[in-house]
């Protein structure tokens, strides 16, 4: 039976640890779907440590954008995280727009980057979660940290906030993490 759970909160609030414990309480062999893109050597080491720390009971999948290409039917799948997944969609679209520089000013004025990124994320979310599985999404509430310093960061924060709202509205359960403490808000 399909179930969607969103675990959200600030950076280092305990989201991933909580999500991992929840997944293991629901399955002896859950899927860990990591959405991060390895940007540099330090991050590659971080990813390696995370994989090793999870242990052999997990089925590990790395997927930057197209979650729906993976069949997770009848499984428990932890998606960590929406923020990095959204970053990949947003960043790649921004690079596509740079390649069409004559359109860049026009589309950015209309917030095309934000709206199109959000549209792509929502469509992929809908396609992915159409499977009969238990989905545990981890996300960050980056908008709680104040206003970003530049337009690109502010645009991403807007897109991320609307993505979280969309996922929460489609979730059966939403957990907010604060200082390692979980609070069920839906």
Residue pairs with C-beta under 8 A, 6 or more apart in sequence:
1 132
2 129
2 131
2 132
2 133
2 134
2 135
3 134
3 135
3 172
3 173
4 129
4 135
4 137
4 167
4 170
4 171
4 172
4 173
5 22
5 134
5 135
5 136
5 137
5 171
5 172
5 173
5 174
5 175
6 137
6 139
6 164
6 167
6 168
6 171
6 173
6 174
6 175
7 15
7 18
7 19
7 22
7 136
7 137
7 138
7 139
7 174
7 175
7 177
7 182
8 15
8 138
8 139
8 140
8 141
8 164
8 168
8 174
8 175
8 176
8 177
9 15
9 140
9 141
9 176
9 177
9 178
10 140
10 141
10 144
10 145
10 177
10 178
11 140
13 177
13 178
13 179
13 180
14 177
14 179
14 180
14 181
14 182
15 81
15 138
15 139
15 140
15 177
16 80
16 81
16 138
17 180
18 175
18 177
18 182
19 78
19 80
19 136
19 138
20 32
20 54
20 78
22 136
23 30
23 32
23 76
23 77
23 78
23 136
24 30
24 57
26 76
26 134
27 75
27 76
27 134
28 57
29 57
29 58
29 59
30 57
30 58
30 59
30 75
30 76
30 77
30 78
31 58
31 59
31 60
31 61
31 72
31 75
31 76
31 77
31 78
32 54
32 58
32 59
32 60
32 61
32 77
32 78
32 80
33 61
33 62
33 63
33 67
33 70
33 72
33 77
33 78
33 79
33 80
34 47
34 50
34 60
34 61
34 62
34 63
34 80
35 63
35 64
35 65
35 67
35 79
35 80
35 81
35 82
35 84
35 85
35 88
36 43
36 47
36 62
36 64
36 81
36 84
37 64
37 84
37 87
37 88
38 44
38 47
51 60
54 60
59 75
61 70
63 69
63 70
64 85
64 88
65 85
65 88
65 89
65 92
65 124
66 124
67 79
67 85
67 124
67 125
67 128
68 124
68 127
68 128
68 130
70 128
71 131
72 131
72 133
72 135
73 131
73 132
73 133
74 132
74 133
75 133
75 134
76 133
76 134
76 136
77 133
77 134
77 135
77 136
78 136
78 138
79 85
79 135
79 136
79 137
79 138
80 138
81 137
81 138
81 139
81 140
82 137
82 138
82 139
82 140
82 160
82 163
82 164
82 167
83 139
83 140
83 142
83 160
85 121
86 117
86 121
86 156
86 159
86 160
86 163
87 156
89 117
89 120
89 121
89 124
90 113
90 117
90 155
90 156
90 159
93 113
93 116
93 117
93 120
94 113
94 152
97 103
97 104
97 107
97 108
97 112
97 113
98 104
107 113
111 155
113 155
113 159
114 155
114 158
114 159
114 162
117 159
118 159
118 162
118 163
118 166
121 159
121 163
121 166
122 163
122 166
125 166
125 167
125 170
128 135
129 135
129 170
137 167
137 171
139 160
139 163
139 164
139 167
140 160
141 161
141 164
141 176
142 157
142 160
142 161
143 157
143 158
143 160
143 161
147 154
148 154
148 156
148 157
168 174
168 186
171 186
172 186
173 184
173 186
174 184
174 185
174 186
175 182
175 183
175 184
175 185
176 182
176 183
176 185
177 183
